[in-house]
Amino acid sequence: MPPADPGACSHDGGLTFCIYRSLLPSVGIVASCRDDGYCRVGHYYGNPSSDVVWFTPPSGLTTLPEPHVFWLTSTLAQVRFHCGPECSWSYFYDAIRRRLSEPRRLVMAVDTKRLLVAMAEERALVVRQVFSGRLVVRIERDWTPGLWVGAAITELQFNPDGRLSFTWLGGRERVPVTERVSVPSVPALTGPPPQK
């Protein structure tokens, strides 16, 4: 993952306003934060001071903490918010199509070519489509008891060949296991075949 974008920030009377620009002109992410950590974060097209669509905080948060903005490509941003141990939320913004994903919890890896995210959900590692949220694959293993999935997985990455490589700690002995799993781009069809 590239380093977080520090943004172009200005400070005025207890308020910090930051602009995180994409490579497209007049498109990007903005954050307006008070000194106490309360932030409004949004995406803009045009004027970053007035043409902003603000993010709605995810369920369980009344405000947003300070964002960490990563431009994964020149036009795809991941805006991540840390909300405590084993807690983070990410929004994805496509500057070309000007679309924003729903908040995605505990994102661990991103496939920018196929627009997929690997996330920890309960006791499973799941891969979902970034913008639709559709489940593509669910991976369950004998993770080390007592560790949440994000701590049991020590390495994780999408490979150019469409596979997901990961190393995880298994069983009570914490034995490292390395796997490469094929991941489709779209969810598998379930249910009866389509009618002709």
MDTraj code that builds the backbone (N, CA, C; nanometers):
import mdtraj as md
import numpy as np

residues = "MET PRO PRO ALA ASP PRO GLY ALA CYS SER HIS ASP GLY GLY LEU THR PHE CYS ILE TYR ARG SER LEU LEU PRO SER VAL GLY ILE VAL ALA SER CYS ARG ASP ASP GLY TYR CYS ARG VAL GLY HIS TYR TYR GLY ASN PRO SER SER ASP VAL VAL TRP PHE THR PRO PRO SER GLY LEU THR THR LEU PRO GLU PRO HIS VAL PHE TRP LEU THR SER THR LEU ALA GLN VAL ARG PHE HIS CYS GLY PRO GLU CYS SER TRP SER TYR PHE TYR ASP ALA ILE ARG ARG ARG LEU SER GLU PRO ARG ARG LEU VAL MET ALA VAL ASP THR LYS ARG LEU LEU VAL ALA MET ALA GLU GLU ARG ALA LEU VAL VAL ARG GLN VAL PHE SER GLY ARG LEU VAL VAL ARG ILE GLU ARG ASP TRP THR PRO GLY LEU TRP VAL GLY ALA ALA ILE THR GLU LEU GLN PHE ASN PRO ASP GLY ARG LEU SER PHE THR TRP LEU GLY GLY ARG GLU ARG VAL PRO VAL THR GLU ARG VAL SER VAL PRO SER VAL PRO ALA LEU THR GLY PRO PRO PRO GLN LYS".split()
xyz = np.array([
    [0.0854, -0.1171, 0.0000],
    [0.0000, 0.0000, 0.0000],
    [0.0902, 0.1237, 0.0000],
    [0.0541, 0.2233, -0.0778],
    [0.1332, 0.3468, -0.0771],
    [0.1200, 0.4167, 0.0578],
    [0.2123, 0.5089, 0.0883],
    [0.2006, 0.5828, 0.2144],
    [0.0779, 0.6732, 0.2127],
    [0.0307, 0.7075, 0.3319],
    [-0.0842, 0.7982, 0.3430],
    [-0.0468, 0.9344, 0.2854],
    [-0.1405, 0.9956, 0.2182],
    [-0.1249, 1.1296, 0.1630],
    [-0.1344, 1.2289, 0.2792],
    [-0.0328, 1.3148, 0.2997],
    [-0.0413, 1.4106, 0.4102],
    [-0.1432, 1.5214, 0.3846],
    [-0.1814, 1.5408, 0.2599],
    [-0.2787, 1.6445, 0.2268],
    [-0.2179, 1.7833, 0.2318],
    [-0.2876, 1.8763, 0.1707],
    [-0.2512, 2.0185, 0.1777],
    [-0.3433, 2.0789, 0.2830],
    [-0.2866, 2.1123, 0.3993],
    [-0.3687, 2.1513, 0.5135],
    [-0.3468, 2.2974, 0.5526],
    [-0.4533, 2.3588, 0.6015],
    [-0.4457, 2.4931, 0.6590],
    [-0.5132, 2.4892, 0.7957],
    [-0.4647, 2.5732, 0.8871],
    [-0.5164, 2.5760, 1.0244],
    [-0.5724, 2.7146, 1.0528],
    [-0.6892, 2.7174, 1.1149],
    [-0.7508, 2.8460, 1.1466],
    [-0.8396, 2.8315, 1.2694],
    [-0.7975, 2.8886, 1.3813],
    [-0.8803, 2.8945, 1.5016],
    [-0.9338, 2.7615, 1.5497],
    [-0.8498, 2.6608, 1.5639],
    [-0.8936, 2.5319, 1.6149],
    [-0.9535, 2.4405, 1.5104],
    [-0.9502, 2.4821, 1.3841],
    [-1.0036, 2.4025, 1.2745],
    [-0.8935, 2.3768, 1.1725],
    [-0.8826, 2.2520, 1.1277],
    [-0.7859, 2.2164, 1.0241],
    [-0.8636, 2.1707, 0.9021],
    [-0.8311, 2.2280, 0.7873],
    [-0.8960, 2.1931, 0.6614],
    [-0.7897, 2.1348, 0.5697],
    [-0.8092, 2.0098, 0.5252],
    [-0.7110, 1.9417, 0.4403],
    [-0.7748, 1.8994, 0.3083],
    [-0.6955, 1.9124, 0.2030],
    [-0.7370, 1.8694, 0.0695],
    [-0.6422, 1.7587, 0.0247],
    [-0.6998, 1.6479, -0.0210],
    [-0.6237, 1.5340, -0.0724],
    [-0.6619, 1.5203, -0.2190],
    [-0.5776, 1.5691, -0.3071],
    [-0.6113, 1.5783, -0.4492],
    [-0.5792, 1.4489, -0.5252],
    [-0.6694, 1.4138, -0.6162],
    [-0.6396, 1.3043, -0.7098],
    [-0.5572, 1.3652, -0.8231],
    [-0.5180, 1.2829, -0.9190],
    [-0.4461, 1.3366, -1.0333],
    [-0.5392, 1.4033, -1.1344],
    [-0.6702, 1.3824, -1.1190],
    [-0.7656, 1.4539, -1.2037],
    [-0.7821, 1.5952, -1.1500],
    [-0.7952, 1.6924, -1.2355],
    [-0.8133, 1.8290, -1.1849],
    [-0.9485, 1.8451, -1.1145],
    [-0.9481, 1.9187, -1.0062],
    [-1.0699, 1.9561, -0.9327],
    [-1.1479, 1.8391, -0.8752],
    [-1.0805, 1.7291, -0.8418],
    [-1.1460, 1.6125, -0.7837],
    [-1.0590, 1.5596, -0.6706],
    [-1.1221, 1.5261, -0.5571],
    [-1.0448, 1.4686, -0.4478],
    [-1.1262, 1.4518, -0.3211],
    [-1.0537, 1.4458, -0.2100],
    [-1.1094, 1.4247, -0.0770],
    [-1.0775, 1.5483, 0.0066],
    [-1.1699, 1.5872, 0.0939],
    [-1.1445, 1.6973, 0.1875],
    [-1.1790, 1.6515, 0.3293],
    [-1.1121, 1.7126, 0.4267],
    [-1.1414, 1.6860, 0.5671],
    [-1.1380, 1.8181, 0.6420],
    [-1.2378, 1.8386, 0.7240],
    [-1.2462, 1.9561, 0.8103],
    [-1.2542, 1.9034, 0.9534],
    [-1.1465, 1.9242, 1.0315],
    [-1.1371, 1.8639, 1.1644],
    [-1.1172, 1.9710, 1.2717],
    [-1.1873, 1.9533, 1.3833],
    [-1.1654, 2.0383, 1.4995],
    [-1.0517, 1.9784, 1.5817],
    [-0.9973, 2.0570, 1.6712],
    [-0.8862, 2.0106, 1.7545],
    [-0.9232, 1.8909, 1.8405],
    [-1.0508, 1.8736, 1.8729],
    [-1.0918, 1.7631, 1.9606],
    [-1.1114, 1.6313, 1.8848],
    [-1.0757, 1.6274, 1.7557],
    [-1.0836, 1.5034, 1.6794],
    [-1.2111, 1.4848, 1.6008],
    [-1.3077, 1.5737, 1.6146],
    [-1.4317, 1.5649, 1.5377],
    [-1.4030, 1.6099, 1.3950],
    [-1.4338, 1.5250, 1.2974],
    [-1.4054, 1.5581, 1.1571],
    [-1.5288, 1.5389, 1.0697],
    [-1.5360, 1.6210, 0.9661],
    [-1.6272, 1.5989, 0.8542],
    [-1.5372, 1.5698, 0.7358],
    [-1.5680, 1.4619, 0.6656],
    [-1.4856, 1.4193, 0.5530],
    [-1.5775, 1.3969, 0.4349],
    [-1.5318, 1.4371, 0.3181],
    [-1.6136, 1.4190, 0.1987],
    [-1.5300, 1.4171, 0.0729],
    [-1.5983, 1.4022, -0.0393],
    [-1.5315, 1.4093, -0.1692],
    [-1.5863, 1.5308, -0.2427],
    [-1.5034, 1.5881, -0.3287],
    [-1.5463, 1.7077, -0.4013],
    [-1.5198, 1.6919, -0.5501],
    [-1.5983, 1.7658, -0.6250],
    [-1.5789, 1.7791, -0.7688],
    [-1.6010, 1.9263, -0.7978],
    [-1.4951, 1.9959, -0.8315],
    [-1.5044, 2.1405, -0.8521],
    [-1.4304, 2.2132, -0.7413],
    [-1.5044, 2.2914, -0.6637],
    [-1.4463, 2.3717, -0.5572],
    [-1.4395, 2.2896, -0.4280],
    [-1.3186, 2.2676, -0.3724],
    [-1.3083, 2.1852, -0.2513],
    [-1.3666, 2.2512, -0.1261],
    [-1.4003, 2.3777, -0.1342],
    [-1.4608, 2.4452, -0.0185],
    [-1.6131, 2.4410, -0.0212],
    [-1.6716, 2.4314, -0.1405],
    [-1.8181, 2.4403, -0.1475],
    [-1.8857, 2.3229, -0.2192],
    [-1.8149, 2.2522, -0.3055],
    [-1.8754, 2.1442, -0.3836],
    [-1.8444, 2.0074, -0.3218],
    [-1.8778, 1.9927, -0.1942],
    [-1.8404, 1.8721, -0.1188],
    [-1.9643, 1.7878, -0.0879],
    [-1.9500, 1.6566, -0.1056],
    [-2.0506, 1.5601, -0.0610],
    [-1.9900, 1.4927, 0.0613],
    [-2.0491, 1.5158, 0.1792],
    [-1.9927, 1.4661, 0.3043],
    [-2.0260, 1.3200, 0.3249],
    [-1.9306, 1.2442, 0.3800],
    [-1.9516, 1.1035, 0.4133],
    [-2.0486, 1.0945, 0.5309],
    [-2.1312, 0.9925, 0.5302],
    [-2.2155, 0.9603, 0.6449],
    [-2.1364, 0.8644, 0.7337],
    [-2.1209, 0.8943, 0.8641],
    [-2.0451, 0.8023, 0.9503],
    [-2.1081, 0.6630, 0.9515],
    [-2.0240, 0.5592, 0.9623],
    [-2.0770, 0.4224, 0.9668],
    [-2.1550, 0.3975, 1.0951],
    [-2.2325, 0.2925, 1.0944],
    [-2.3117, 0.2537, 1.2104],
    [-2.2219, 0.2412, 1.3330],
    [-2.2654, 0.2991, 1.4430],
    [-2.1895, 0.2931, 1.5670],
    [-2.1013, 0.4138, 1.5914],
    [-2.0813, 0.4981, 1.4901],
    [-2.0022, 0.6205, 1.5070],
    [-2.0920, 0.7405, 1.4826],
    [-2.0866, 0.8371, 1.5711],
    [-2.1653, 0.9588, 1.5507],
    [-2.0860, 1.0632, 1.4736],
    [-1.9530, 1.0580, 1.4850],
    [-1.8647, 1.1473, 1.4102],
    [-1.7521, 1.0646, 1.3513],
    [-1.6742, 1.1275, 1.2665],
    [-1.5599, 1.0596, 1.2070],
    [-1.4313, 1.1087, 1.2732],
    [-1.3379, 1.0173, 1.3021],
    [-1.2071, 1.0604, 1.3500],
    [-1.1234, 1.1118, 1.2328],
    [-1.0017, 1.1506, 1.2593],
    [-0.9130, 1.2019, 1.1542],
    [-0.8908, 1.0946, 1.0481],
    [-0.9016, 1.1303, 0.9204],
    [-0.8858, 1.0302, 0.8148],
    [-0.7394, 1.0043, 0.7787],
    [-0.7165, 0.8866, 0.7233],
    [-0.5891, 0.8516, 0.6600],
    [-0.6246, 0.8234, 0.5149],
    [-0.5746, 0.9047, 0.4246],
    [-0.6110, 0.8952, 0.2835],
    [-0.4967, 0.8321, 0.2058],
    [-0.5292, 0.7269, 0.1308],
    [-0.4316, 0.6563, 0.0479],
    [-0.4818, 0.6605, -0.0957],
    [-0.4018, 0.7159, -0.1864],
    [-0.4357, 0.7088, -0.3281],
    [-0.3752, 0.5782, -0.3788],
    [-0.4589, 0.4742, -0.3915],
    [-0.4145, 0.3422, -0.4329],
    [-0.3750, 0.3413, -0.5797],
    [-0.4441, 0.4225, -0.6577],
    [-0.4073, 0.4512, -0.7970],
    [-0.4203, 0.6023, -0.8101],
    [-0.3984, 0.6543, -0.9271],
    [-0.4070, 0.8000, -0.9440],
    [-0.5496, 0.8522, -0.9258],
    [-0.6495, 0.7621, -0.9334],
    [-0.7892, 0.8065, -0.9223],
    [-0.8738, 0.7239, -0.8252],
    [-0.8131, 0.6309, -0.7525],
    [-0.8868, 0.5498, -0.6557],
    [-0.8294, 0.5730, -0.5167],
    [-0.9123, 0.6264, -0.4278],
    [-0.8680, 0.6556, -0.2917],
    [-0.9319, 0.5598, -0.1924],
    [-0.8533, 0.5235, -0.0916],
    [-0.9055, 0.4556, 0.0262],
    [-0.8949, 0.5561, 0.1400],
    [-1.0067, 0.5859, 0.2033],
    [-1.0097, 0.6785, 0.3163],
    [-1.0392, 0.5943, 0.4398],
    [-0.9367, 0.5798, 0.5260],
    [-0.9479, 0.4891, 0.6395],
    [-0.9570, 0.5676, 0.7700],
    [-1.0413, 0.5186, 0.8589],
    [-1.0606, 0.5789, 0.9907],
    [-1.0341, 0.4722, 1.0958],
    [-0.9466, 0.5009, 1.1918],
    [-0.9217, 0.4095, 1.3026],
    [-1.0181, 0.4445, 1.4148],
    [-1.0818, 0.3416, 1.4702],
    [-1.1814, 0.3652, 1.5752],
    [-1.1536, 0.2812, 1.6992],
    [-1.0316, 0.2343, 1.7151],
    [-0.9948, 0.1581, 1.8332],
    [-0.9284, 0.0276, 1.7951],
    [-0.8943, -0.0526, 1.8973],
    [-0.8328, -0.1827, 1.8682],
    [-0.9292, -0.2699, 1.7877],
    [-0.8750, -0.3372, 1.6883],
    [-0.9547, -0.4251, 1.6019],
    [-1.0727, -0.3518, 1.5389],
    [-1.0550, -0.2233, 1.5125],
    [-1.1635, -0.1445, 1.4540],
    [-1.1070, -0.0415, 1.3565],
    [-1.1501, -0.0503, 1.2336],
    [-1.1223, 0.0534, 1.1339],
    [-1.2319, 0.0466, 1.0287],
    [-1.2583, 0.1607, 0.9698],
    [-1.3562, 0.1708, 0.8617],
    [-1.2873, 0.2333, 0.7418],
    [-1.3204, 0.1862, 0.6214],
    [-1.2658, 0.2423, 0.4984],
    [-1.3777, 0.2738, 0.4011],
    [-1.3636, 0.3887, 0.3374],
    [-1.4480, 0.4254, 0.2236],
    [-1.3555, 0.4258, 0.1023],
    [-1.4106, 0.3922, -0.0138],
    [-1.3348, 0.3963, -0.1382],
    [-1.4014, 0.4960, -0.2312],
    [-1.3183, 0.5809, -0.2922],
    [-1.3699, 0.6851, -0.3803],
    [-1.3058, 0.6707, -0.5174],
    [-1.3883, 0.6564, -0.6197],
    [-1.3454, 0.6486, -0.7595],
    [-1.3628, 0.7881, -0.8186],
    [-1.2511, 0.8571, -0.8418],
    [-1.2562, 0.9954, -0.8885],
    [-1.3077, 1.0067, -1.0315],
    [-1.2878, 0.9060, -1.1146],
    [-1.3352, 0.9129, -1.2532],
    [-1.4876, 0.9047, -1.2572],
    [-1.5438, 0.8070, -1.1882],
    [-1.6892, 0.7875, -1.1892],
    [-1.7589, 0.8657, -1.0783],
    [-1.6806, 0.9294, -0.9933],
    [-1.7313, 1.0070, -0.8790],
    [-1.8280, 0.9234, -0.7956],
    [-1.7830, 0.8029, -0.7607],
    [-1.8676, 0.7167, -0.6775],
    [-1.7933, 0.6840, -0.5489],
    [-1.8732, 0.6690, -0.4443],
    [-1.8223, 0.6409, -0.3115],
    [-1.8810, 0.5085, -0.2636],
    [-1.7963, 0.4239, -0.2076],
    [-1.8453, 0.2969, -0.1530],
    [-1.9145, 0.3210, -0.0195],
    [-1.9899, 0.2230, 0.0227],
    [-2.0378, 0.2190, 0.1603],
    [-1.9150, 0.1961, 0.2488],
    [-1.9230, 0.2264, 0.3770],
    [-1.8073, 0.1984, 0.4629],
    [-1.7809, 0.0489, 0.4718],
    [-1.6537, 0.0114, 0.4637],
    [-1.6116, -0.1289, 0.4722],
    [-1.5274, -0.1442, 0.5988],
    [-1.5636, -0.2394, 0.6820],
    [-1.4972, -0.2578, 0.8108],
    [-1.3782, -0.3535, 0.7993],
    [-1.2691, -0.3204, 0.8659],
    [-1.1512, -0.4059, 0.8793],
    [-1.0955, -0.4528, 0.7453],
    [-1.0720, -0.3587, 0.6546],
    [-1.0115, -0.3897, 0.5249],
    [-0.8648, -0.4245, 0.5465],
    [-0.8235, -0.5377, 0.4900],
    [-0.6865, -0.5843, 0.5083],
    [-0.6033, -0.5786, 0.3799],
    [-0.6677, -0.5849, 0.2633],
    [-0.5966, -0.5777, 0.1353],
    [-0.6953, -0.5347, 0.0277],
    [-0.6404, -0.4731, -0.0786],
    [-0.7236, -0.4228, -0.1881],
    [-0.6642, -0.4676, -0.3209],
    [-0.7496, -0.5168, -0.4096],
    [-0.7118, -0.5478, -0.5473],
    [-0.7650, -0.4319, -0.6311],
    [-0.6775, -0.3400, -0.6696],
    [-0.7207, -0.2186, -0.7396],
    [-0.7612, -0.2452, -0.8844],
    [-0.7114, -0.3512, -0.9451],
    [-0.7474, -0.3811, -1.0840],
    [-0.8883, -0.4402, -1.0935],
    [-0.9229, -0.5285, -1.0004],
    [-1.0536, -0.5940, -1.0038],
    [-1.1522, -0.5329, -0.9046],
    [-1.1069, -0.4310, -0.8310],
    [-1.1898, -0.3610, -0.7313],
    [-1.2508, -0.4583, -0.6308],
    [-1.1610, -0.5316, -0.5630],
    [-1.1988, -0.6253, -0.4589],
    [-1.1298, -0.5871, -0.3287],
    [-1.1931, -0.6182, -0.2152],
    [-1.1310, -0.5961, -0.0845],
    [-1.1342, -0.7256, -0.0049],
    [-1.0248, -0.7517, 0.0670],
    [-1.0199, -0.8628, 0.1616],
    [-1.0415, -0.8026, 0.2997],
    [-1.1356, -0.8593, 0.3739],
    [-1.1748, -0.8033, 0.5032],
    [-1.1919, -0.9143, 0.6056],
    [-1.1718, -0.8780, 0.7320],
    [-1.2012, -0.9701, 0.8412],
    [-1.3477, -0.9521, 0.8789],
    [-1.4217, -1.0612, 0.8793],
    [-1.5617, -1.0593, 0.9231],
    [-1.5828, -1.1758, 1.0171],
    [-1.6078, -1.1441, 1.1430],
    [-1.6245, -1.2447, 1.2469],
    [-1.5021, -1.3355, 1.2465],
    [-1.5178, -1.4646, 1.2246],
    [-1.4043, -1.5586, 1.2250],
    [-1.3659, -1.6002, 1.0831],
    [-1.3912, -1.5139, 0.9846],
    [-1.3602, -1.5477, 0.8456],
    [-1.2870, -1.4323, 0.7776],
    [-1.2150, -1.4676, 0.6739],
    [-1.1574, -1.3709, 0.5814],
    [-1.2500, -1.3714, 0.4612],
    [-1.3041, -1.2566, 0.4249],
    [-1.3950, -1.2502, 0.3111],
    [-1.3392, -1.1553, 0.2055],
    [-1.3755, -1.1823, 0.0823],
    [-1.3429, -1.0929, -0.0286],
    [-1.4753, -1.0431, -0.0841],
    [-1.4863, -0.9106, -0.0954],
    [-1.6077, -0.8471, -0.1469],
    [-1.5717, -0.7528, -0.2604],
    [-1.6704, -0.7239, -0.3443],
    [-1.6528, -0.6200, -0.4449],
    [-1.6549, -0.4853, -0.3727],
    [-1.5642, -0.3957, -0.4092],
    [-1.5486, -0.2684, -0.3386],
    [-1.6774, -0.1878, -0.3365],
    [-1.7392, -0.1657, -0.4508],
    [-1.8513, -0.0723, -0.4566],
    [-1.9873, -0.1373, -0.4314],
    [-2.0083, -0.2598, -0.4756],
    [-2.1386, -0.3230, -0.4513],
    [-2.1442, -0.3910, -0.3148],
    [-2.0290, -0.4313, -0.2628],
    [-2.0251, -0.5036, -0.1363],
    [-2.0601, -0.6507, -0.1494],
    [-2.0829, -0.6982, -0.2720],
    [-2.1205, -0.8384, -0.2911],
    [-2.0079, -0.9315, -0.2462],
    [-2.0462, -1.0370, -0.1779],
    [-1.9508, -1.1375, -0.1328],
    [-1.9012, -1.2171, -0.2526],
    [-1.7686, -1.2274, -0.2667],
    [-1.7075, -1.3046, -0.3753],
    [-1.6607, -1.4395, -0.3227],
    [-1.5953, -1.4402, -0.2068],
    [-1.5484, -1.5649, -0.1477],
    [-1.5356, -1.5474, 0.0036],
    [-1.5607, -1.6546, 0.0750],
    [-1.5475, -1.6563, 0.2212],
    [-1.4479, -1.7667, 0.2564],
    [-1.3459, -1.7319, 0.3351],
    [-1.2410, -1.8273, 0.3713],
    [-1.2421, -1.8458, 0.5225],
    [-1.2634, -1.9684, 0.5638],
    [-1.2612, -2.0008, 0.7069],
    [-1.1532, -2.1057, 0.7296],
    [-1.0752, -2.0853, 0.8336],
    [-0.9674, -2.1776, 0.8679],
    [-0.9682, -2.2003, 1.0183],
    [-0.8808, -2.2890, 1.0639],
    [-0.8635, -2.3149, 1.2069],
    [-0.7640, -2.2118, 1.2614],
    [-0.8087, -2.0827, 1.2606],
    [-0.7219, -1.9756, 1.3098],
    [-0.6846, -2.0031, 1.4551],
    [-0.5746, -1.9483, 1.5012],
    [-0.5345, -1.9632, 1.6409],
    [-0.6457, -1.9120, 1.7318],
    [-0.6911, -1.9930, 1.8273],
    [-0.7972, -1.9488, 1.9182],
    [-0.7535, -1.8247, 1.9972],
    [-0.8480, -1.7366, 2.0201],
    [-0.8210, -1.6161, 2.0985],
    [-0.7713, -1.4993, 2.0170],
    [-0.7260, -1.5224, 1.8945],
    [-0.6823, -1.4128, 1.8075],
    [-0.7948, -1.3776, 1.7117],
    [-0.8170, -1.2475, 1.6912],
    [-0.9119, -1.2103, 1.5874],
    [-0.8450, -1.2383, 1.4532],
    [-0.9222, -1.2516, 1.3493],
    [-0.8707, -1.2925, 1.2184],
    [-0.7569, -1.2022, 1.1717],
    [-0.7690, -1.0718, 1.1938],
    [-0.6647, -0.9788, 1.1508],
    [-0.5308, -1.0027, 1.2177],
    [-0.5308, -1.0547, 1.3393],
    [-0.4051, -1.0859, 1.4083],
    [-0.3551, -1.2249, 1.3701],
    [-0.4464, -1.3157, 1.3366],
    [-0.4068, -1.4514, 1.2975],
    [-0.3456, -1.4528, 1.1574],
    [-0.3818, -1.3563, 1.0739],
    [-0.3250, -1.3470, 0.9387],
    [-0.2041, -1.2540, 0.9454],
    [-0.0867, -1.3085, 0.9195],
    [0.0361, -1.2301, 0.9334],
    [0.0802, -1.1654, 0.8022],
    [0.0387, -1.2208, 0.6896],
    [0.0683, -1.1631, 0.5579],
    [-0.0520, -1.1847, 0.4680],
    [-0.0793, -1.0845, 0.3833],
    [-0.1957, -1.0947, 0.2952],
    [-0.1759, -1.0019, 0.1770],
    [-0.1960, -1.0547, 0.0556],
    [-0.1884, -0.9698, -0.0630],
    [-0.2584, -1.0341, -0.1806],
    [-0.3140, -0.9482, -0.2665],
    [-0.3681, -0.9946, -0.3939],
    [-0.2524, -1.0013, -0.4918],
    [-0.2479, -1.1075, -0.5712],
    [-0.1427, -1.1238, -0.6712],
    [-0.1971, -1.0871, -0.8091],
    [-0.1084, -1.0472, -0.9009],
    [-0.1539, -1.0116, -1.0364],
    [-0.2252, -1.1253, -1.1099],
    [-0.1983, -1.2511, -1.0703],
    [-0.2610, -1.3648, -1.1388],
    [-0.4027, -1.3932, -1.0885],
    [-0.4573, -1.3070, -1.0025],
    [-0.5940, -1.3241, -0.9546],
    [-0.6050, -1.4085, -0.8294],
    [-0.4939, -1.4408, -0.7694],
    [-0.4975, -1.5198, -0.6465],
    [-0.4733, -1.4310, -0.5255],
    [-0.5152, -1.4816, -0.4120],
    [-0.4927, -1.4159, -0.2844],
    [-0.3916, -1.5009, -0.2082],
    [-0.2781, -1.4414, -0.1723],
    [-0.1768, -1.5115, -0.0938],
    [-0.1866, -1.4657, 0.0497],
    [-0.1829, -1.5609, 0.1421],
    [-0.1858, -1.5224, 0.2822],
    [-0.1171, -1.6264, 0.3690],
    [-0.0597, -1.5781, 0.4781],
    [0.0010, -1.6634, 0.5797],
    [-0.0763, -1.6402, 0.7072],
    [-0.1146, -1.7495, 0.7717],
    [-0.1945, -1.7393, 0.8926],
    [-0.1413, -1.8345, 0.9985],
    [-0.1740, -1.8025, 1.1229],
    [-0.1337, -1.8857, 1.2357],
    [-0.2475, -1.9810, 1.2688],
    [-0.2152, -2.1115, 1.2709],
    [-0.3188, -2.2118, 1.2898],
    [-0.3091, -2.2861, 1.4205],
    [-0.4251, -2.3172, 1.4750],
    [-0.4346, -2.3983, 1.5955],
    [-0.3716, -2.3344, 1.7171],
    [-0.3747, -2.4076, 1.8264],
    [-0.3183, -2.3570, 1.9524],
    [-0.1672, -2.3407, 1.9445],
    [-0.1031, -2.4155, 1.8556],
    [0.0429, -2.4108, 1.8429],
    [0.0910, -2.2898, 1.7619],
    [-0.0024, -2.2183, 1.7000],
    [0.0306, -2.1017, 1.6158],
    [0.1259, -2.1389, 1.5017],
    [0.0954, -2.2480, 1.4369],
    [0.1767, -2.2949, 1.3253],
    [0.1479, -2.2075, 1.2034],
    [0.2522, -2.1450, 1.1432],
    [0.2274, -2.0639, 1.0238],
    [0.1954, -2.1513, 0.9018],
    [0.0901, -2.1133, 0.8316],
    [0.0460, -2.1842, 0.7117],
    [0.0358, -2.0804, 0.5999],
    [0.0966, -2.1088, 0.4848],
    [0.0910, -2.0172, 0.3707],
    [0.0056, -2.0798, 0.2615],
    [-0.0850, -1.9994, 0.2058],
    [-0.1758, -2.0472, 0.1012],
    [-0.1852, -1.9451, -0.0118],
    [-0.2204, -1.9962, -0.1295],
    [-0.2597, -1.9122, -0.2439],
    [-0.3947, -1.9635, -0.2892],
    [-0.4938, -1.8762, -0.2864],
    [-0.6314, -1.9144, -0.3182],
    [-0.6771, -1.8362, -0.4408],
    [-0.7382, -1.9054, -0.5375],
    [-0.7953, -1.8372, -0.6535],
    [-0.9190, -1.7596, -0.6100],
    [-0.9279, -1.6367, -0.6572],
    [-1.0410, -1.5510, -0.6223],
    [-1.1050, -1.5011, -0.7511],
    [-1.2321, -1.5354, -0.7742],
    [-1.2988, -1.4839, -0.8946],
    [-1.3238, -1.3339, -0.8808],
    [-1.3519, -1.2689, -0.9908],
    [-1.3822, -1.1252, -0.9878],
    [-1.5264, -1.0975, -0.9484],
    [-1.6116, -1.1942, -0.9742],
    [-1.7548, -1.1773, -0.9454],
    [-1.8019, -1.2913, -0.8578],
    [-1.9104, -1.2706, -0.7845],
    [-1.9620, -1.3778, -0.6993],
    [-2.0088, -1.4966, -0.7821],
    [-1.9962, -1.6140, -0.7235],
    [-2.0486, -1.7344, -0.7874],
    [-2.2004, -1.7301, -0.7838],
    [-2.2632, -1.7764, -0.8884],
    [-2.4084, -1.7810, -0.8915],
    [-2.4586, -1.8899, -0.7990],
    [-2.5619, -1.8595, -0.7241],
    [-2.6233, -1.9605, -0.6396],
    [-2.7702, -1.9690, -0.6758],
    [-2.8305, -2.0799, -0.6428],
    [-2.9722, -2.0956, -0.6733],
    [-2.9944, -2.1654, -0.8056],
    [-3.1185, -2.1680, -0.8510],
    [-3.1499, -2.2401, -0.9752],
    [-3.0916, -2.1685, -1.0962],
    [-3.0677, -2.2421, -1.2056],
    [-3.0154, -2.1783, -1.3266],
    [-3.1161, -2.0800, -1.3822],
    [-3.0703, -1.9791, -1.4552],
    [-3.1619, -1.8818, -1.5135],
    [-3.2599, -1.9466, -1.6101],
    [-3.3812, -1.8904, -1.6181],
    [-3.4840, -1.9396, -1.7112],
    [-3.4499, -1.8952, -1.8524],
    [-3.4819, -1.9823, -1.9493],
    [-3.4548, -1.9494, -2.0903],
    [-3.5697, -1.8736, -2.1484],
])
top = md.Topology()
chain = top.add_chain()
for i, resn in enumerate(residues, 1):
    res = top.add_residue(resn, chain, resSeq=i)
    for name in ("N", "CA", "C"):
        top.add_atom(name, md.element.get_by_symbol(name[0]), res)
traj = md.Trajectory(xyz[None], top)
